[in-house]
Amino acid sequence: MTVRIGQIEYANCVPLFMAFRELCPDAQYSYISGVPAVLNGLLAQGEIDLCPSSSIVYGNDPNRYWLLPDLSISAVGEVQSVLLFSRKPLQELNGARIGLTNESDTSVALLKIILNRFHGFANEYQRTGLPLTEAFSFFDALLLIGDMALKESLAGAHCHVYDLGAIWQQQTGFPFVFALWIVNRAAVAGKHAEVALLLQSLLKAKELSKLRLERYAAEATGLDWMSAQQRAAYWRIISYDLDEQQLAGLSLFYRHAAELGIIAEAPELSFFSIYSP
């Protein structure tokens, strides 16, 4: 049976998917591309079986999903692609109007935790698709993620720029888990063997992506706005692991999110098992 995989359209996923497709060129997989918000919706509706999805998605409805073990999109400190661009220094943002990306919910939750829980601020938030220069006519700061954040940073934005991964690590001492490999339980009914094989291949691809990072940086297509050296440097700070420190950081994120009412409660983590359907 075909397993339907969501593929995030961001540079941070490129090495893993290059390695996975290299290992499984003829496997029975179909790929659906999109930004995290789009893939989150498709996953919830069962229109894809699994994908690297925003961490907050699992926190919102843990009984609908399993997590694939030992896999994430994380950063220990700076992530370079989840950035708050601000007309003011961070310490002056209490009461400020903040524009929020339409492309993700995890980074939005992280920003609210940073401003409210870590700094005690009360802010007004609004979703927007405006580019940075236009957004500054309406907002004091703008949260961007993914390739848009990278592009603005590489272009040398003339404002204050804050890396949310770095702030989280400074405040908590933990890595931040931006995305998890999430499986829709109902969607994969009858596909246990296929998902188990996919998991094993993904874990191999994770290790292969580290070994071939320089090659993938040189060969990657669709990333002409970054040099091969910039791609490699960026990918070195992205982690696809999900170890004890990352799990601890994830659990802390869920607790903060629950305390702010972003999710109902901090969930227990339920992992897909290759041994039993």
N, C-alpha and C positions, 0 to 999 in steps of 0.2 A: 504494500500500500504506500502511496506517495505521502511523504511528510512535508507539510507546508511551512517554510521557514521565513520569518520576517527578517529583513536585512536593513539595519539603520543606514541611512544615506549620509553618514558622517565619516570623516577621515579616521576617527578613532577606531573604527571597526575594520578598516581595510586589511591590515596584516592577517587578522584571524580568518577572515573570509577568503583571502587569497590562499592561505595555507589549507583551509578546509576544502576548497574547490580543487586544489592540487592533489589532495589525498583521496577525494571522492569525485572524480571527474564524471563518472557514469552512474552515480547513485540515483536512486529514485527520490530526488528532492526537487521541490519547486520553490522559487524565491520570490518574495514580494517585498519591494523596497519602499521606504518611506521615512519620514522624520519620526521621532519617538511618539509624539502625540497621535499620529495616524496609526502606527503599528499597535499602540496601546488599545485603541478602539477595535481594530481588527482582531486582536487577541481576545479581548473580552467577548466579542461576538462569535468567537469560534471560527472566524474566517481564515485564520492561520492557526497552526498547531502550537508553535512556540517561537520565541524570538528573544534577543537581548532587549529587554523592556525596562522602562523606568522603574526604579526600586519602589517608588510609592504605589505603583499599580498592585504589587503583591500586598502591601500594607492595607490597601483599601478593601481587598476581597480575598483573603488568604485561602478560604475554603474552595475557591474556584480553581486554584492553581497548585502546581508543584514547582519547585526550583531545581534546576540542574546543579548538582554539587560541583564545587571546585572551579566555578566559572563566574565571572562578573566583568564589568567595566569599571575600574576603580583607579584611584590615584592616592599616593602617599604624599600629601602636600600639594603643590601646585598641579593643576590639571591643564591650564592654558586655554581651555575651550568652554569654561563656565565662568563668565566674567561679568562683573557689575561695572558699567561705565557711568561715571558720575561727574556732574558739574561742580560738586562740592566734596570736600574731604569726608570720609566715612563718618567721622565723629560728629559731623554737622548734619546728618541725615535724619535726625529725629523729627517726625512730623512731615517729612518730605513725601512728595508724590513719586511713586516708582512705577516705571513701565516694565511689563513682564513679557518675556517671549511667549509666543503661542505654541512653541514646539515641544515643550516638556513640562511636567508637573513636579518631578523630583527636585530639579534645580530651584523652582519657585518655592517649594517647601523648605529647602535648605536656606535660601535667602531669608525667608521669614523667621526661621530659627536663629540665624545669625543676628538679624536686626532686633528681634524681640527678646529671645532668650539670652543671648550673649551681651547685648548692648542696652536692653530695656527700652527700645524705641517703639513708638506707635506710628505706623505709616499708612498711607493710602496707596492701594495697589490697583493697577488696571492692565489688562492684557492689551498688547498692541503688536501690530506687524510693521510698524514704521521703522525705517532705517535710522541709524544713530543720529545723524545730523538733524533730521526732521523731528525725531523723538525729543530732542533737547528743547524744542519749542514748547513742549507740553509737560515734560517730566523733568525732575531733578536728577534722576538716574534711570538707567535702562539695563535690564538683565538680558544678556544674549548667551546662547549656547552653541555648541557644535561648530560647524565650519564658518558660520557668520561671525561668531566670537573670535575665532582664529584670524579671519580675514581682517576684521577691524583692528585687532591687536597688531598684526603684522604690518598694517598700513600706518601704524603710529598714531593712534587716536590722541587728539589734543585735549585730554581730560584725565581725571583720576580713574585708574583701572584697578579693580580688586578681584583677585582670583579666589573664588569661593572654596575650592579644594584646599588652598593654602590656609585660609582663615579657619576652616573646620579643623585642620590638623593642629594649628597653633592653639586653638581653644580646647581641644579634646585629647590630643595626643594620638588620635586614631586616623587610619585611612578613611576616605569617603567612598562609598559604593554607589555610583551613579546609576548603574543598570545591573540587572540580574538576568540570567537566562531563565525565562518563565514559560511554563508549560500549561496550556489549558487542559485540565483533566478530562473534561467531556470530549473535547475535540480529538484527543488521542486514544479514545476507547477503541480497543481492537488493534492498536499500533504499538503495543508495548515493546515487542522485539525490535521494531524499526527505530523507536526512540532510544532504546538501550544501545543499539549499534551507532546511532548518531552521536550519542553522548561520548562513547569511546573515541569516535573519530574527532569530535571537538576537542577532547582533552589532548589527543595527539597533535591536532592543529595548533593548539595553544603553545605547545613546546616547539613545534616546527616554526611558528611565527617568530619566536625569539631567535632561533638559529639563522633564519633567512631575512631578518629585518632589513639589513642593508640592501640585499637584492630586491626585496619588495619595494623599498623606498625608491630604487632606481627604475623599477618596472611599472609601478602603479600608474593607472590612467585616471583621467578626470580630476587630477589634483595639480594642474599646471600653475596654480596660484601659489604653490609652495615649491621650493627647491627640494631636490632629493635629500640634501643635508638637513633641511628644516623638517621634512617628513620623518626622517630617522630620529632626530632629536625629540620631536613630539611623541613619537611612538615609544621611546624609551621611558617616558614618564607614565604611560598608560599601563595598567596591570589588568590582565585577564584572569587573575587568580581570585580565590575566595577562601582565604586562610583564617586562622583564629582571630588575628587582629582586624581583618576586614569584617568578619562576622560580628565582632564586638562593636565596631564602629557602626555597622548596619543596625544592630539592636538599639544602640544609643540614639541613632537618628529616628527610629520608630518611636522610641519613648518620648523624645522631644516633640515629634509630630503629633502624637496622641495628646500630650499636654497642651498643645496649641489648638486642638480640635480639628486638625487637618485630617487625621484618621480616627476611627472610633476607639481603637486600642492598639497597643503594640502587639503584633501577631507572633505566634509561634512559627518557627520556620519548618516547613514540610518539604522534604527532598524526594525527587523521583528516585526510585530504586531499580537498578538493573536486574535485581533478583526476583522480584515478584510483581505481577501485573496489578 
